[in-house]
């Protein structure tokens, strides 16, 4: 469908999404931005621009953002990750991750029992469940494993999945702002970081140091080169030797990117400490990513072709969230950790890391990425198992 800005007009799209990022950062200093957060406003703006046909729903530019900007942002958000502080946080988040995974499985079972999605209902439910434990690559891998070849059905599923994911992310970002939720589930982490205005970026330094910025970008690119290269080499070796589990490693490049970023962060911490610009630069990439995520949500396609599937995803997400919050209350888990574990399970490491950074919960960025990668690693197996249970 024709849009005001064509899918191949990269400069115009770049201008729009960098403008949306600027709007998001600016909004953090306004009353509405502090209430809703700049993240929500950028997602909503991207969604509105796309659904009013100003920008396209799909374009090579979005692929560049998902493939490159997000990858570069992850090391930039991790270069100050002190493992001595982070590791004690990972234990409680692993519990939260398991709870969130169980919540998704329960949501799949409840949704599938209530919504009739046709003769492939079991496969649809299982594939979407895998997507909400891992990510889009698990959606593709599970649907392939289950022999789903109907392109129109897969498109409808993707439309419902994308719109629902955008709405779910908005809910997760808004939860910490609710006083009722905060009374129900207190959070020391949120309380400790509320003094950072807007929770997004530390703007204590007004002068740009171009040596620092260029160094951080170079190091981030190096982490991506080494991370994806390592994953590719291990995967290629697994294929050559016929070792199935090793061949899958080519999909987990983000894990190795994270590892290399953490090595730099912990072995060169004294060099990094006085430098400036890494975290704000990472957040710039992430705000562009949030705009792109909103732009991918085709509401009309979901309404036209995927209402039963959207209803299923809505039930699955609701059961997931109710179970997660209830279990968190029972086990007295921290609200911030629970929200990020839910994000990592349902949406993946990129959005979990972005939310952790965007809301000022910097110690949780690394655990969020790690748990998101764990979701990638387990979702295919869980998805295929769920298809068997539902058939």
C-alpha positions as CSV (number, residue, x, y, z in Angstrom):
1,X,0.0,0.0,0.0
2,X,1.3,3.5,-0.9
3,X,2.6,5.6,1.9
4,X,3.7,9.3,2.0
5,X,7.3,8.2,2.5
6,X,8.4,5.3,0.3
7,X,10.0,2.2,1.8
8,X,13.3,2.8,-0.1
9,X,13.6,6.5,1.0
10,X,16.2,5.8,3.7
11,X,17.1,9.4,4.4
12,X,13.5,10.5,5.0
13,X,13.0,7.5,7.3
14,X,16.2,8.2,9.1
15,X,15.1,11.8,9.6
16,X,11.7,10.7,11.0
17,X,13.0,8.1,13.4
18,X,15.9,10.3,14.7
19,X,13.3,13.0,15.1
20,X,11.1,10.6,17.1
21,X,14.1,9.8,19.3
22,X,14.7,13.5,19.9
23,X,11.0,13.9,20.7
24,X,11.3,10.9,23.2
25,X,14.2,12.4,25.0
26,X,12.6,15.8,25.1
27,X,9.3,14.4,26.4
28,X,11.1,12.9,29.4
29,X,11.2,16.5,30.8
30,X,7.5,17.2,30.3
31,X,4.6,16.2,32.5
32,X,3.1,13.7,30.0
33,X,6.5,12.2,29.3
34,X,7.2,11.7,33.0
35,X,3.8,10.0,33.4
36,X,3.8,7.8,30.3
37,X,7.6,7.8,29.6
38,X,9.4,8.8,26.4
39,X,9.5,5.1,25.4
40,X,5.7,4.8,25.3
41,X,5.4,8.1,23.4
42,X,7.9,7.1,20.7
43,X,6.2,3.7,20.2
44,X,2.8,5.4,19.9
45,X,4.2,7.9,17.5
46,X,5.7,5.2,15.3
47,X,2.5,3.2,15.4
48,X,0.4,6.3,14.4
49,X,2.7,7.3,11.6
50,X,2.6,3.8,10.1
51,X,-1.1,3.3,10.5
52,X,-1.9,6.7,9.0
53,X,0.2,5.7,6.0
54,X,2.9,8.3,6.5
55,X,5.6,5.6,6.7
56,X,5.6,2.0,5.7
57,X,5.1,-1.0,7.9
58,X,8.1,-2.8,6.4
59,X,11.2,-1.5,4.8
60,X,14.9,-2.4,4.6
61,X,15.6,0.5,7.0
62,X,13.7,-1.3,9.8
63,X,15.8,-4.4,9.1
64,X,18.9,-2.3,9.5
65,X,17.7,-1.0,12.8
66,X,16.9,-4.4,14.1
67,X,20.1,-6.0,12.8
68,X,22.7,-3.2,13.4
69,X,21.4,-0.4,15.6
70,X,20.2,-2.8,18.3
71,X,23.3,-4.9,18.1
72,X,25.5,-1.8,18.5
73,X,23.4,-0.5,21.3
74,X,23.8,-3.6,23.5
75,X,27.5,-3.3,24.2
76,X,27.1,0.5,24.6
77,X,24.6,-0.2,27.4
78,X,26.9,-2.8,29.0
79,X,30.3,-1.2,29.0
80,X,29.9,-0.2,32.7
81,X,28.4,-3.5,33.8
82,X,30.3,-4.6,36.9
83,X,29.7,-8.3,37.4
84,X,30.5,-8.1,41.1
85,X,27.2,-6.1,41.4
86,X,25.3,-7.8,38.6
87,X,25.8,-11.5,39.5
88,X,23.9,-11.2,42.9
89,X,21.0,-9.8,40.8
90,X,20.8,-12.6,38.3
91,X,19.6,-15.3,40.8
92,X,16.3,-13.6,41.7
93,X,15.8,-12.7,38.0
94,X,16.3,-16.3,37.0
95,X,13.4,-17.3,39.3
96,X,11.4,-14.5,37.7
97,X,12.3,-15.8,34.3
98,X,11.1,-19.3,35.1
99,X,7.9,-17.9,36.5
100,X,7.3,-15.9,33.4
101,X,8.0,-18.9,31.1
102,X,5.4,-20.9,33.1
103,X,3.0,-18.0,32.8
104,X,3.3,-18.0,29.0
105,X,2.7,-21.8,28.8
106,X,-0.4,-21.4,31.0
107,X,-1.5,-18.6,28.9
108,X,-1.2,-20.7,25.7
109,X,-3.2,-23.5,27.3
110,X,-6.0,-21.2,28.5
111,X,-6.1,-19.2,25.2
112,X,-6.2,-22.4,23.1
113,X,-9.1,-23.8,25.2
114,X,-11.1,-20.6,24.8
115,X,-10.4,-19.5,21.2
116,X,-11.1,-21.6,18.1
117,X,-8.5,-20.6,15.5
118,X,-9.4,-23.3,13.0
119,X,-7.9,-26.6,12.0
120,X,-4.3,-25.5,12.8
121,X,-5.3,-24.1,16.2
122,X,-2.8,-26.2,18.1
123,X,0.1,-25.2,15.8
124,X,-0.9,-21.6,15.9
125,X,-1.0,-21.5,19.7
126,X,2.3,-23.3,20.0
127,X,4.1,-21.1,17.5
128,X,2.9,-17.9,19.2
129,X,3.8,-19.4,22.6
130,X,7.3,-20.1,21.3
131,X,7.5,-16.5,20.1
132,X,6.4,-15.2,23.5
133,X,9.1,-17.3,25.3
134,X,11.9,-16.4,22.8
135,X,11.3,-14.1,19.9
136,X,10.6,-13.8,16.2
137,X,13.3,-16.3,15.2
138,X,11.5,-18.9,17.4
139,X,8.3,-18.0,15.7
140,X,9.9,-18.8,12.4
141,X,11.7,-21.9,13.6
142,X,8.7,-23.4,15.4
143,X,6.3,-22.8,12.6
144,X,8.8,-24.5,10.2
145,X,9.2,-27.4,12.6
146,X,5.5,-27.9,12.8
147,X,5.1,-27.8,9.0
148,X,3.1,-24.6,8.8
149,X,3.3,-23.5,5.1
150,X,0.3,-21.2,4.7
151,X,1.8,-17.8,4.0
152,X,-1.5,-15.9,4.6
153,X,-2.0,-17.6,7.9
154,X,1.6,-16.9,9.0
155,X,1.2,-13.2,8.0
156,X,-2.0,-13.0,10.1
157,X,-0.2,-14.5,13.0
158,X,2.7,-12.1,12.6
159,X,0.4,-9.1,12.5
160,X,-1.4,-10.2,15.7
161,X,1.9,-11.0,17.3
162,X,3.5,-7.7,16.4
163,X,0.5,-5.5,17.5
164,X,0.2,-7.5,20.7
165,X,3.9,-7.2,21.5
166,X,3.8,-3.5,21.1
167,X,0.8,-3.1,23.4
168,X,2.4,-5.5,25.9
169,X,5.6,-3.5,26.0
170,X,3.6,-0.4,26.7
171,X,1.8,-2.1,29.6
172,X,5.2,-3.2,31.0
173,X,6.6,0.3,30.8
174,X,3.6,1.8,32.5
175,X,3.3,-0.7,35.4
176,X,6.1,0.8,37.5
177,X,4.3,4.2,37.3
178,X,1.1,2.8,38.9
179,X,1.0,3.4,42.7
180,X,-1.4,0.5,43.1
181,X,1.1,-1.9,41.5
182,X,3.9,-0.4,43.5
183,X,2.0,-1.0,46.7
184,X,1.2,-4.6,45.6
185,X,4.8,-5.3,44.6
186,X,7.4,-2.9,46.1
187,X,10.7,-2.4,44.4
188,X,13.9,-1.2,46.0
189,X,15.5,-1.1,42.5
190,X,12.9,1.4,41.2
191,X,13.0,3.4,44.4
192,X,16.8,3.7,44.1
193,X,16.7,5.0,40.5
194,X,13.7,7.4,40.7
195,X,15.9,10.3,41.3
196,X,17.1,10.1,37.7
197,X,14.7,12.3,35.9
198,X,12.8,10.3,33.4
199,X,15.0,7.3,34.1
200,X,16.5,7.4,30.6
201,X,19.8,9.2,30.2
202,X,22.4,10.7,32.5
203,X,22.9,14.2,31.1
204,X,25.4,15.3,33.7
205,X,28.1,16.0,31.1
206,X,27.2,18.8,28.6
207,X,30.3,18.6,26.4
208,X,30.7,15.9,23.8
209,X,34.1,14.1,23.8
210,X,34.5,12.9,20.3
211,X,37.4,10.6,21.1
212,X,35.3,8.9,23.7
213,X,32.3,8.5,21.5
214,X,34.3,7.2,18.5
215,X,36.1,4.8,20.9
216,X,32.9,3.4,22.3
217,X,31.4,3.0,18.8
218,X,34.5,1.2,17.6
219,X,34.5,-1.1,20.7
220,X,30.8,-1.8,20.2
221,X,31.3,-2.7,16.5
222,X,34.3,-4.9,17.6
223,X,32.0,-6.7,20.1
224,X,29.4,-7.3,17.3
225,X,32.1,-8.5,14.9
226,X,33.6,-10.9,17.4
227,X,30.2,-12.0,18.8
228,X,28.5,-12.8,15.5
229,X,31.7,-14.2,14.1
230,X,32.1,-16.6,17.1
231,X,28.5,-17.7,16.8
232,X,28.9,-18.3,13.1
233,X,32.1,-20.3,13.5
234,X,30.6,-22.5,16.2
235,X,27.5,-23.0,14.1
236,X,29.5,-23.9,11.0
237,X,31.6,-26.4,12.9
238,X,28.4,-28.0,14.3
239,X,27.0,-28.3,10.8
240,X,30.2,-29.8,9.4
241,X,30.4,-32.4,12.3
242,X,26.7,-33.1,12.2
243,X,26.3,-31.9,15.8
244,X,22.8,-30.4,15.9
245,X,23.0,-28.5,19.1
246,X,26.2,-26.8,18.1
247,X,24.9,-25.9,14.6
248,X,22.1,-23.8,16.4
249,X,24.8,-21.5,17.9
250,X,24.8,-19.4,14.8
251,X,21.4,-18.0,16.0
252,X,22.8,-16.8,19.3
253,X,25.2,-14.1,18.2
254,X,23.7,-11.7,20.7
255,X,24.9,-13.9,23.5
256,X,28.5,-13.7,22.4
257,X,28.2,-9.9,21.7
258,X,27.1,-9.7,25.4
259,X,30.1,-11.8,26.5
260,X,32.7,-9.7,24.7
261,X,31.1,-6.5,26.0
262,X,31.3,-7.8,29.5
263,X,34.9,-8.8,29.1
264,X,35.8,-5.2,28.0
265,X,33.6,-3.8,30.8
266,X,35.3,-5.8,33.5
267,X,38.9,-6.0,32.3
268,X,39.2,-2.3,31.3
269,X,36.8,-0.8,33.9
270,X,39.5,1.7,35.1
271,X,39.9,3.0,31.5
272,X,36.2,3.2,30.8
273,X,35.2,4.9,34.1
274,X,36.3,8.5,33.2
275,X,35.0,8.3,29.6
276,X,31.7,9.7,28.5
277,X,28.9,9.0,26.0
278,X,28.5,5.3,25.9
279,X,25.1,5.0,27.7
280,X,23.4,8.0,26.0
281,X,24.6,6.8,22.6
282,X,23.2,3.4,23.3
283,X,19.9,4.9,24.3
284,X,19.7,6.9,21.1
285,X,19.9,3.7,19.1
286,X,17.3,2.1,21.4
287,X,14.8,5.0,21.0
288,X,15.1,4.7,17.2
289,X,14.4,1.0,17.7
290,X,11.3,1.7,19.8
291,X,10.0,3.9,17.0
292,X,10.6,1.2,14.5
293,X,8.9,-1.4,16.7
294,X,5.8,0.8,16.9
295,X,5.9,1.3,13.1
296,X,5.7,-2.4,12.5
297,X,2.3,-2.8,14.2
298,X,-0.2,-3.0,11.4
299,X,-3.5,-2.6,13.3
300,X,-5.7,-2.9,10.2
301,X,-4.1,-6.1,9.0
302,X,-4.6,-7.5,12.4
303,X,-8.3,-6.5,12.4
304,X,-8.9,-7.8,8.8
305,X,-7.2,-11.2,9.1
306,X,-6.3,-12.1,12.6
307,X,-9.0,-11.2,15.1
308,X,-9.3,-14.7,16.6
309,X,-5.5,-14.9,16.7
310,X,-5.3,-11.5,18.3
311,X,-7.9,-12.6,20.9
312,X,-5.8,-15.7,21.7
313,X,-2.6,-13.6,22.1
314,X,-4.5,-11.2,24.4
315,X,-5.7,-14.0,26.6
316,X,-2.2,-15.6,26.6
317,X,-0.5,-12.3,27.5
318,X,-3.1,-11.6,30.2
319,X,-2.8,-15.0,31.9
320,X,1.0,-14.6,31.7
321,X,1.0,-11.2,33.4
322,X,-1.5,-12.2,36.1
323,X,0.4,-15.3,36.9
324,X,3.7,-13.5,37.0
325,X,2.5,-10.7,39.2
326,X,0.7,-13.2,41.5
327,X,3.7,-15.4,41.8
328,X,6.0,-12.4,42.4
329,X,3.7,-11.3,45.3
330,X,3.8,-14.8,46.7
331,X,7.6,-15.1,46.5
332,X,8.2,-11.4,47.4
333,X,10.1,-10.7,44.2
334,X,11.2,-7.2,43.2
335,X,8.8,-5.5,40.7
336,X,11.6,-4.3,38.4
337,X,13.1,-7.8,38.1
338,X,9.7,-9.3,37.5
339,X,8.8,-6.8,34.8
340,X,12.2,-7.3,33.0
341,X,11.9,-11.1,33.2
342,X,8.5,-10.9,31.7
343,X,9.8,-8.6,29.0
344,X,12.8,-10.9,28.3
345,X,10.5,-13.9,28.0
346,X,7.7,-12.3,26.0
347,X,9.7,-9.9,23.8
348,X,13.3,-10.9,23.9
349,X,16.7,-9.5,25.0
350,X,16.7,-6.3,23.0
351,X,13.5,-4.9,24.4
352,X,14.3,-6.1,27.9
353,X,17.7,-4.4,27.8
354,X,16.1,-1.3,26.3
355,X,13.5,-1.1,29.1
356,X,16.0,-1.6,31.8
357,X,18.2,1.2,30.4
358,X,15.3,3.4,29.5
359,X,13.8,3.2,33.0
360,X,17.1,3.8,34.8
361,X,17.6,0.2,36.1
362,X,21.2,-0.1,34.8
363,X,22.3,-3.0,37.0
364,X,19.6,-5.1,35.4
365,X,20.6,-4.5,31.7
366,X,23.0,-7.5,31.6
367,X,20.7,-10.0,33.4
368,X,17.9,-8.9,31.0
369,X,20.0,-9.7,28.0
370,X,21.1,-13.0,29.4
371,X,17.6,-14.1,30.2
372,X,16.3,-13.0,26.8
373,X,19.0,-15.2,25.2
374,X,18.0,-18.1,27.5
375,X,14.5,-17.6,26.1
376,X,15.8,-17.9,22.6
377,X,17.6,-21.1,23.5
378,X,14.6,-22.9,25.0
379,X,11.6,-21.6,23.1
380,X,11.7,-23.9,20.1
381,X,11.7,-27.0,22.3
382,X,8.8,-25.7,24.5
383,X,6.8,-24.6,21.4
384,X,7.0,-28.1,19.8
385,X,6.1,-29.7,23.1
386,X,3.1,-27.5,23.4
387,X,1.9,-28.4,19.9
388,X,2.0,-32.0,21.0
389,X,0.0,-31.3,24.2
390,X,-2.6,-29.4,22.4
391,X,-3.1,-31.8,19.4
